[in-house]
Amino acid sequence: MKQFYVTTAIDYANGKPHLGHAYEKVLADVISRFQRMEGRTVHFLTGLDEHGQKVQQTADKEGVEALAYCDQMASKFQDLIKDLNISNDDYIRTTEPRHKKVVQQILQDLYDKGEIYKAEYTGFYSARAEQFLQEKDQVDGKWPEIYGEVVEITESNYFFKLSQYQDWLKDYIENNPEFIQPNVAANPVKRFLEDPINDLCISRPKERLSWGIELPFDTDFVTYVWFDALINYISAVGYGTDDFKKNWPADVHVIGKDIVIPAHGIYWPIMLHACGIELPKHLLVHGWWLMSGAKMSKSIGNIIDPLSLVEQFGLDPFRYYLIRESNGFGDSNFAYESFVMRYNNELGNDLGNLVSRLLNMGARYCEGKVPAASVTEDPEKELQSLWNETAEAVLPLYQSYQFHTALDKLFVFIRGINRYAELRQPWKLAKSEDPKDRAILETALMLMAESLRLSSLLISPVMPQVAERIHELLGISLPETWQGQLEWGSSLEGKTLGEKTILFPRLEDSLA
């Protein structure tokens, strides 16, 4: 049976991890954890792109061998993965033999098919982007800043017949609207394909760049970094072996909008099609994280170290903020003020105080045990109805990768639990000697506990440690899947509640 296969873009070994790297890892991790909770077997891949001119230049600048430099960078990115509690199943480095073998196999196959030819080329080249450019890449007659210095060069190289598949790709995107998600992310690709595209230069002469994978049919050249890097998605899951079909096609490639054109939206589908390999089901495209309205970059100097934020605010609150504040394909703006607001209001006041109140009242009124529910009146019916509406809304939103909207819906329910508690007021009922009041008190505490169990289940892909802790405080374990666990009324009766706990200590506004 095919596994659910999710990938991130592999990080480029030319710079340290930043908030954008952290967000993409967490987003893919939430997808993976959701699919596991749905009962699916998941294969989650991430990794490091280690070849190319910029890596070689940086290593030379630091006075180390390119591979030694990549080893250092791999360690930094793997530390990020560990510290963010990312549940990846594999980590691919493009310097690994298993990857090199597949890259050279693909190159040789395409060369043997006549899909690759040698020619002399004169054109514009961006060292920063490590790609040849066309006149149409200019904006108002100038090269955009993302390309850095652009120079005109002439040299012999090998080319992949990209242009002959342009019409095929246009038809494919038109007939498979689910391929690029959200749909708005496909518009730039469609616009790019309106004009003729050039064949792709897939080599660099060793005299100009030695740090790369050799062309199997001409060892005086190494392959272009994107033609190398994209192949990680198939090299990591055993392309050319019987194991390949266990994972391929990928269910979702999680990528940033800056690498849709041309790499993932043009090069990758055409490369696969030319090789006779099925295309991935979805490209899930996300926007950038901005700081004070500007994209984070080393040149601007507004890079945020994600691990410093984890250390300052805690892991799961950091994960929650990234997913809650994200804007899908649109850009998201990081601000300490918004972090403090979401932390204190949503996590602290809405969720954390609810947990604390339940544990406190359970200890005071029910000897630290979850009591039985025996009353079914309008408040109880309304709370159950609100849960049913929440589950019906949140699960499809998770399935369609709209996690920020799903969290919004979930916290409507969590606030509903608080309203129910305020309506029933167990702290007042505890003063009454009326048996009916006692029954309402016990019912209220039971339903608060049940509602917390359900809420923490739905929040578990985003905040797995918090979900596990809430389950522990309810006297139960977090299940591996939520199949059969999302129905209202699972019996918590008699479970021992944990001691009063402050899950989210209030942050002072001065942190902002």
Stockholm file with secondary structure:
# STOCKHOLM 1.0

chainA/1-512         MKQFYVTTAIDYANGKPHLGHAYEKVLADVISRFQRMEGRTVHFLTGLDEHGQKVQQTADKEGVEALAYCDQMASKFQDLIKDLNISNDDYIRTTEPRHKKVVQQILQDLYDKGEIYKAEYTGFYSARAEQFLQEKDQVDGKWPEIYGEVVEITESNYFFKLSQYQDWLKDYIENNPEFIQPNVAANPVKRFLEDPINDLCISRPKERLSWGIELPFDTDFVTYVWFDALINYISAVGYGTDDFKKNWPADVHVIGKDIVIPAHGIYWPIMLHACGIELPKHLLVHGWWLMSGAKMSKSIGNIIDPLSLVEQFGLDPFRYYLIRESNGFGDSNFAYESFVMRYNNELGNDLGNLVSRLLNMGARYCEGKVPAASVTEDPEKELQSLWNETAEAVLPLYQSYQFHTALDKLFVFIRGINRYAELRQPWKLAKSEDPKDRAILETALMLMAESLRLSSLLISPVMPQVAERIHELLGISLPETWQGQLEWGSSLEGKTLGEKTILFPRLEDSLA
#=GR chainA/1-512 SS CCCEEEEECCEETTSCCCHHHHHHHHHHHHHHHHHHHTTCCEEEEEEEECCSHHHHHHHHHHTSCHHHHHHHHHHHHHHHHHHTTCCCSEEEETTSHHHHHHHHHHHHHHHHTTCEEEEEEEEEEETTTTEEECGGGCBTTBCCGGGCSEEEEEEEEEEECCGGGHHHHHHHHHHCTTSEESGGGGHHHHHHTTSCCCCEECEEETTTCCSSCEETTEEEEEECHHHHHTTHHHHTTTTTSGGGGGTCSCSEEEEEGGGIIIIIIIIHHHHHHHHTCCCCSCEEEECCEEETTEECCTTTTCCCCHHHHHHHHCHHHHHHHHHHHCCTTSCEEECHHHHHHHIIIIIIIIIIHHHHHHHHHHHHHSTTBCCCCCCCCHHHHHHHHHHHHHHHHHHHHHHTTCHHHHHHHHHHHHHHHHHHHHHHCHHHHTTCCCHHHHHHHHHHHHHHHHHHHHHHHHHTTTCHHHHHHHHHHTTSCCCSCCTTTSSTTCCCTTCBCCCCCCSSCCCCGGGC
#=GC SS_cons         CCCEEEEECCEETTSCCCHHHHHHHHHHHHHHHHHHHTTCCEEEEEEEECCSHHHHHHHHHHTSCHHHHHHHHHHHHHHHHHHTTCCCSEEEETTSHHHHHHHHHHHHHHHHTTCEEEEEEEEEEETTTTEEECGGGCBTTBCCGGGCSEEEEEEEEEEECCGGGHHHHHHHHHHCTTSEESGGGGHHHHHHTTSCCCCEECEEETTTCCSSCEETTEEEEEECHHHHHTTHHHHTTTTTSGGGGGTCSCSEEEEEGGGIIIIIIIIHHHHHHHHTCCCCSCEEEECCEEETTEECCTTTTCCCCHHHHHHHHCHHHHHHHHHHHCCTTSCEEECHHHHHHHIIIIIIIIIIHHHHHHHHHHHHHSTTBCCCCCCCCHHHHHHHHHHHHHHHHHHHHHHTTCHHHHHHHHHHHHHHHHHHHHHHCHHHHTTCCCHHHHHHHHHHHHHHHHHHHHHHHHHTTTCHHHHHHHHHHTTSCCCSCCTTTSSTTCCCTTCBCCCCCCSSCCCCGGGC
//
